[in-house]
Amino acid sequence: MRRLAVPALLFLAAAAAAQDWPAFRGADGSGTSPAAAPLTWNATKNVVWKTDLPGAGTSTPVVVGSRVFLTCYSGYAPGQPRANQAALKFHVVSLDRATGKVQWTRDLAPKLPESDNTRDGHGYASATPAADATRLYTFFGKTGVIAFDHDGKELWRADVGSRINEGGWGSGASVVLAAGKVVVNASVESESLVALDPATGKEAWRLRGVKEAWNTPVVATHGGRTELVMASFGKLFAVDPATGEQLWHSATDIPWYMVPSVVVNDGVAYAVGGRNPGGALAVKLGGSGDVTRTHRLWTGKKGTNVPSPVLHEGHLYWMHDNQGMALCAEAKTGRVVYEERVGRGDGIYGSPVLAGGRIYYPGRSGTTYVVAAKPAFELLASNTFGERGDFLSSPAVAGGRLYLRTNRYVCCVGER
């Protein structure tokens, strides 16, 4: 057997990453694709396929091999009498990646009662699944983590906590695969970070005391050490994904809950978050214990409450969740380079993606704004399907195509 040289292996890994989008914000959680995506589209232009879904939801499409996986819910609308929750159902859907045709749907009964007070379209299917070569791992809050094979056969279920958020924010953290484990931020359900065995669902470890955290952990490697990094109330921290041991923590100086996921590059974790006021910070990886004084590189007063940032060529980019302001900051110093209003001040809940030197911001009302990934603001395009609706999901980008999901359908956008 001919051995491939290291550059060839790296090329193949990059090619695979460009073709698939196996979890929230892609394989590495950065929200970045090495392949370009279409600049413009509308109701007919560059629409490869469009498929109606069996229910609502805000989870991101997951693209692996020939399949697109999504989660949904139906049968009960928040705000109805709690007794009507008996009609609530969860759905896991597999679509053909080439055509959008539904391959299979699995209906799941929730553990009741669920929250009857979800706000702003959050609903009951906000957690993005994660997929490996053979399995799909879904998360439905107090109903638990449910694994399937790619043909829709249920393999196991795991309970990670039974609480619900009565404040109306529901469960939002997505599944991540790290160090051979299925990891879930169950801050809402049990104030825990939980790791499960991917073959059996058996609990491998549990870190308690994770409070007010709606973000998805990100895997990073620095100095030969793998770290799982996430934000919670008042702190940014990292654990060993193999054991659950907490490695380091840093104060954020952000006084409320944290929703955006971090991004990591060149041994530094960057976080934005908080609400009234928000903030941002950068922390160097590789520390031990409280690293606030030794590894925290900078803090800033500009943040956002919901969408995660992207990082490109030494600059951080994000958009405020309800002010319609796009921001760019120097990654090295945190200095804000620009703060510009986009469109008509559209709000944003879905996290942006970066592809081909362009940033795609999905506006809540249905317009996706495409901004140049450079430290001088340039709006390149404003794309819409010509209808308003609940556009709350983050885009997926794989193989040069965008996958955009609403509360009613999912659409594949590609050059045609």
Residue pairs with C-beta under 8 A, 6 or more apart in sequence:
4 12
14 34
17 26
17 27
17 28
17 33
17 34
18 33
18 34
18 35
18 398
18 399
18 400
19 398
19 399
20 27
20 63
20 64
20 65
20 398
20 399
21 27
21 33
21 60
21 61
21 62
21 63
21 64
21 396
21 397
21 398
21 403
22 62
22 63
22 64
22 130
22 131
22 132
22 177
23 29
23 62
23 128
23 129
23 130
23 131
23 174
23 175
23 176
23 177
24 60
24 128
24 130
24 174
24 175
24 176
24 216
24 261
24 394
25 31
25 60
25 216
25 261
25 308
25 351
25 353
25 394
26 32
26 33
26 353
26 396
26 397
28 218
28 219
29 176
29 216
29 217
29 218
29 219
29 261
29 263
29 264
30 218
30 263
30 264
30 265
30 310
30 311
30 354
31 263
31 308
31 310
31 351
31 352
31 353
31 354
31 394
32 310
32 311
32 312
32 353
32 354
32 355
33 353
33 354
33 355
33 356
33 397
33 398
35 355
35 356
35 397
35 398
35 399
35 400
36 355
36 356
36 357
36 358
36 400
37 353
37 355
37 356
37 358
37 360
37 397
37 400
37 401
37 402
37 413
37 414
38 46
38 401
38 402
38 413
38 414
38 415
39 358
39 370
39 380
39 381
40 46
40 370
40 381
40 383
41 47
41 383
41 385
41 413
42 383
42 384
42 385
42 386
43 385
43 386
43 387
45 416
46 413
46 414
46 415
46 416
47 385
47 411
47 412
47 413
47 416
48 100
48 401
48 412
48 413
48 414
48 416
49 99
49 100
49 411
49 412
50 100
50 409
50 410
50 411
50 412
51 95
51 100
51 101
51 102
51 409
51 410
51 411
52 408
52 409
53 70
53 72
53 91
53 93
53 405
53 408
53 409
53 410
54 72
54 74
54 91
54 93
54 105
55 72
55 73
55 74
55 75
55 89
55 91
55 125
56 72
56 73
56 74
56 121
56 123
56 125
56 390
56 407
56 408
57 70
57 71
57 72
57 73
57 123
57 124
57 125
57 126
57 393
57 405
57 407
58 121
58 122
58 123
58 125
58 126
58 349
58 350
58 390
58 392
58 393
58 405
58 407
59 70
59 71
59 125
59 126
59 127
59 128
59 129
59 174
59 393
59 405
60 128
60 174
60 350
60 393
60 394
60 395
60 396
60 405
61 68
61 69
61 70
61 393
61 396
61 403
61 405
61 410
62 68
62 69
62 70
62 128
62 129
62 130
62 131
62 136
62 396
63 69
63 97
63 396
63 398
63 399
63 403
64 131
64 150
65 97
65 150
66 96
66 97
66 98
67 94
67 95
67 96
67 97
67 103
67 150
68 94
68 95
68 96
68 97
68 100
68 403
68 410
68 412
69 92
69 93
69 94
69 95
69 129
69 131
69 136
70 92
70 93
70 95
70 405
70 410
71 90
71 91
71 92
71 93
71 125
71 127
71 128
71 129
71 138
71 140
72 90
72 91
72 93
72 125
73 88
73 89
73 90
73 91
73 123
73 124
73 125
74 88
74 89
74 91
75 87
75 88
75 89
76 84
76 85
76 87
76 88
76 114
78 115
78 116
78 117
78 118
78 119
78 122
78 123
79 116
79 117
80 116
81 116
82 113
82 116
85 110
85 112
85 113
85 114
85 116
86 112
88 110
88 112
88 114
88 124
89 107
89 108
89 109
89 110
90 107
90 108
90 109
90 110
90 124
90 125
90 140
90 143
91 105
91 106
91 107
91 108
91 125
92 105
92 106
92 108
92 129
92 136
92 138
92 146
92 148
92 152
93 102
93 104
93 105
93 106
94 102
94 103
94 104
94 105
94 150
94 152
95 101
95 102
95 103
95 410
96 102
96 103
100 410
100 412
103 152
104 151
104 152
105 152
106 148
106 152
106 154
108 140
108 143
108 146
110 124
110 140
110 142
110 143
111 142
111 143
111 144
111 162
113 164
114 124
114 141
114 142
114 164
115 164
115 165
115 166
115 168
115 170
117 166
117 167
117 168
118 124
118 168
118 169
118 170
119 168
119 169
120 349
120 392
121 390
121 392
121 407
122 168
122 169
122 170
122 172
122 392
123 170
123 407
124 140
124 141
124 170
125 140
126 170
126 171
126 172
127 138
127 139
127 140
127 141
127 171
127 172
127 173
127 174
127 175
128 174
128 175
128 216
128 394
129 136
129 137
129 138
129 139
129 174
129 175
130 136
130 137
130 174
130 175
130 176
130 177
130 182
131 137
131 150
132 177
132 198
134 149
134 150
135 147
135 148
135 149
135 150
135 155
135 198
136 147
136 148
136 149
136 150
137 145
137 146
137 147
137 175
137 177
137 182
137 198
138 145
138 146
138 147
138 148
138 175
139 145
139 146
139 171
139 173
139 174
139 175
139 184
140 146
140 171
141 164
141 170
141 171
141 188
141 189
142 161
142 162
142 163
142 164
142 171
142 189
144 157
144 158
144 159
144 160
145 157
145 158
145 160
145 175
145 182
145 184
145 196
145 201
146 154
146 156
146 157
146 158
147 154
147 155
147 156
147 157
147 182
147 198
147 201
148 154
148 155
149 155
155 201
156 200
156 201
157 201
158 196
158 201
158 202
158 203
160 184
160 186
160 189
160 190
160 192
160 194
161 186
161 188
161 189
161 190
161 191
161 192
161 194
162 189
162 190
163 188
163 189
163 190
164 170
164 188
164 189
165 171
165 188
169 188
169 214
170 188
171 188
171 189
171 214
172 214
172 259
173 184
173 185
173 186
173 187
173 188
173 213
173 214
173 215
173 216
174 216
175 182
175 183
175 184
175 216
176 183
176 184
176 216
176 217
176 218
176 219
176 228
177 183
177 198
178 195
178 217
178 219
178 226
178 228
178 241
179 219
179 226
179 228
179 240
179 241
179 242
180 198
180 242
181 195
181 196
181 197
181 198
181 204
181 205
181 241
181 242
182 195
182 196
182 197
182 198
182 201
183 193
183 194
183 195
183 196
183 217
183 228
183 241
184 193
184 194
184 196
185 193
185 210
185 213
185 214
185 215
185 216
185 217
185 230
186 192
186 193
186 194
186 210
187 193
187 210
187 211
187 212
187 213
187 214
187 232
188 214
190 208
191 208
191 209
191 210
191 211
192 206
192 207
192 208
192 210
193 206
193 207
193 210
193 217
193 228
193 230
193 239
193 244
194 203
194 205
194 206
194 207
195 203
195 204
195 205
195 206
195 241
195 244
196 202
196 203
196 204
197 203
197 204
204 244
205 243
205 244
206 244
207 239
207 244
207 246
210 230
210 232
211 232
211 233
212 232
212 233
212 256
212 257
212 258
213 230
213 231
213 232
213 233
213 257
213 258
214 257
214 258
214 259
215 230
215 231
215 258
215 259
215 260
215 261
215 262
215 273
215 308
216 230
216 261
217 228
217 229
217 230
217 261
218 228
218 229
218 230
218 261
218 262
218 263
218 264
218 269
219 226
219 227
219 228
219 229
219 241
220 226
220 227
220 228
220 229
220 238
220 264
220 267
220 269
220 285
221 227
222 267
222 285
222 286
223 267
223 285
223 286
225 240
225 247
225 285
225 286
226 240
226 241
226 242
227 238
227 239
227 240
227 241
227 247
227 285
227 286
228 238
228 239
228 240
228 241
229 236
229 237
229 238
229 262
229 264
229 269
229 285
230 236
230 237
230 238
230 261
230 262
231 237
231 252
231 258
231 260
231 261
231 262
231 271
231 273
232 258
233 256
233 257
233 258
234 251
234 252
234 254
234 255
235 249
235 250
235 251
235 252
236 249
236 250
236 252
236 262
236 269
236 271
236 281
236 283
237 246
237 247
237 248
237 249
237 250
238 246
238 247
238 248
238 249
238 269
238 285
239 245
239 246
239 247
240 247
247 287
247 288
248 287
248 288
248 289
248 290
248 291
248 295
249 289
249 290
249 291
250 281
250 283
250 287
250 290
250 291
250 292
250 295
250 296
251 292
251 296
252 258
252 271
252 273
252 274
252 279
252 281
252 299
253 279
253 281
253 299
254 273
254 274
254 277
254 278
254 279
254 281
254 303
255 274
255 277
256 274
256 275
256 276
257 273
257 274
257 275
258 271
258 273
258 274
259 273
259 305
259 306
260 271
260 272
260 273
260 303
260 304
260 305
260 306
260 307
260 308
260 309
260 318
260 351
261 308
261 351
262 269
262 270
262 271
262 308
263 269
263 270
263 308
263 309
263 310
263 311
263 316
264 270
264 285
265 311
265 331
267 284
267 285
267 286
268 282
268 283
268 284
268 285
268 297
268 331
269 282
269 283
269 284
269 285
270 280
270 281
270 282
270 309
270 311
270 316
270 331
271 280
271 281
271 282
271 283
272 278
272 279
272 280
272 302
272 303
272 304
272 308
272 309
272 316
272 318
273 279
273 280
273 303
273 304
273 305
274 303
274 305
275 305
277 301
277 303
278 301
278 302
278 303
278 304
278 305
279 299
279 300
279 301
279 302
279 303
280 299
280 300
280 301
280 302
280 303
280 316
280 329
280 334
281 296
281 297
281 298
281 299
281 300
281 334
282 296
282 297
282 298
282 331
282 334
283 291
283 295
283 296
283 297
284 291
284 295
284 296
284 297
285 295
286 295
287 294
287 295
297 334
298 333
298 334
299 334
300 329
300 334
300 336
302 327
302 329
302 336
302 339
303 318
304 318
304 319
304 320
304 321
304 327
305 320
305 321
305 322
306 321
306 348
306 349
307 318
307 319
307 321
307 348
307 349
307 350
307 351
307 352
307 361
307 394
308 318
308 351
308 352
309 316
309 317
309 318
309 352
310 316
310 317
310 318
310 352
310 353
310 354
310 359
310 373
311 317
311 331
312 354
312 357
312 359
312 373
313 373
313 374
314 330
314 331
314 332
315 328
315 329
315 330
315 331
315 337
315 373
315 374
315 375
316 328
316 329
316 330
316 331
317 326
317 327
317 328
317 352
317 354
317 359
317 371
317 373
318 326
318 327
318 352
319 325
319 326
319 327
319 342
319 348
319 352
319 361
320 327
320 348
321 347
321 348
321 349
322 347
323 341
323 345
323 347
324 341
324 342
324 343
324 344
324 345
324 346
324 347
324 348
325 339
325 340
325 341
325 342
325 345
326 338
326 339
326 340
326 341
326 342
326 361
326 369
326 371
326 377
327 336
327 338
327 339
328 336
328 337
328 338
328 339
328 375
328 377
329 335
329 336
329 337
330 337
330 375
337 375
338 375
338 376
338 377
340 377
342 361
342 363
342 369
342 371
342 379
343 363
343 367
343 369
343 379
343 382
346 363
346 364
346 365
346 367
346 369
347 363
347 364
347 365
348 361
348 362
348 363
348 364
349 364
349 392
350 362
350 391
350 392
350 393
350 394
350 395
351 394
352 359
352 360
352 361
352 362
352 394
352 395
353 359
353 360
353 394
353 395
353 396
353 397
353 402
354 360
354 373
355 397
355 402
357 372
357 373
357 374
358 370
358 371
358 372
358 373
358 380
359 370
359 371
359 372
359 373
360 368
360 369
360 370
360 395
360 397
360 402
361 368
361 369
361 370
361 371
362 368
362 391
362 393
362 394
362 395
362 404
363 369
363 391
364 390
364 391
364 392
365 388
365 389
365 391
366 384
366 385
366 387
366 388
366 389
366 391
366 406
367 382
367 383
367 384
368 382
368 383
368 384
368 391
368 395
368 404
369 379
369 381
369 382
369 383
370 379
370 380
370 381
370 382
370 383
371 377
371 378
371 379
371 380
372 378
372 380
385 411
389 406
389 407
389 408
390 406
390 407
391 404
391 406
392 406
392 407
393 404
393 405
393 406
395 402
395 403
395 404
396 402
396 403
397 403
400 414
400 415
401 412
401 413
401 414
402 412
402 413
402 414
403 410
403 411
403 412
403 413
404 410
404 411
404 413
405 411
